[in-house]
Amino acid sequence: MLMLIVAVAGIAAWIFVSPVLKIVTLIAMLPSVFTLAVTMITGLAIAARNCLHKLVSAVLLRFAENGFLKITIAFCSLVVAIIAVVTELVHLFRFK
């Protein structure tokens, strides 16, 4: 019951505070969010280590067959595309 009260109070406080305080709170919480994401990814990797081994082997085989430069350029292009999409989404959900 205490956890529910704390969660509801946190949501209510988030609704009624100023946008500047929301930004400060978001920046303060980002390390925790990233830590949680890394923990979940690591847990999945450990749980599915055979699949991860197959994936890494396939990627290394692609490097050997197609050349390092082609794969690196494709990966960098993918990262740039993901950053562009995330940037557009941030502008859609910006603070008012």
N, C-alpha and C positions, 0 to 999 in steps of 0.2 A: 504494500500500500504506500509505503514511503517513497519508493521508486516512482510510482505513478504520480504522486503529488509533486515530486521534484521535476518530472518530465513535463507535466502540465504547467507548472510555474515557469519553467524555462521557455516553453512555447509562448506563454502569455507575455513574458518579459520581452521576448524577441519581437512580438507584434507591436508593443507599445513604446519601444525605445527609438532613439533617433537613428537616422541612416549612418552617421559617423560611428556610433557605437556598434552598429551591426557589422560594419567593415572591420573594425578593430577586433571584434569577437571572431569573425570569420578568419582573419589572419592568425589569430591566436590558436584557433582550432585546426588549421591546416596541417601542422606537424603530426597531430594525433590521427587525422584522417589518412595521411600518407603512410604512417606507421601501420595502421589497420589494413590498408590495401596491400602493403608489402607482406604483412603477416599472412593474409589470406592467400596471396599468390604463392608464397613459400610453402604454405600448408598444402595447397593443390599440387605443387610441384613434387613434394615429398610423397603425397598419396598416389600420384600417377607418374612415378619415376620411370616406369617402362615406356609409357607414351612420350614422356619428355626426352628420353634417350633416343627414341625413333625420330622425333622431331629434330633434335640437334644433329643426328646423323644425316637426315635428309638435307638440312640446311648446309652442312659441311660438304655433302656430295654435290650440291648445286654450286657451291663455291669452286669446287674442283673442276666441274664440267664447264661452267659458263664464265669463269674468270672472276676474280675478286672485284674488279672495277665495276662491272655491270651490276652485280648484286649490291654493292655498296651504294651506287647511284640510285638504284631502285629503292633501297631501304631509306635513304635520305629523302627521296621524293615522297615516300609514304609518310615519314615523320612530318615533313612540311605540310602535306595535305591534312594530316590530323590536327596540327597546330592551327591551320586556317579554319577548319571546321569548328574547333573549340573556341577560337576567337569570335567567330560569328555567333555561336551559341551564347557566349558571355555577353555580347552586345544585345542579344534578345532578352536576356534575363537580368539586365543591369539594375542597380538600385535607383530608385526614383526619389 
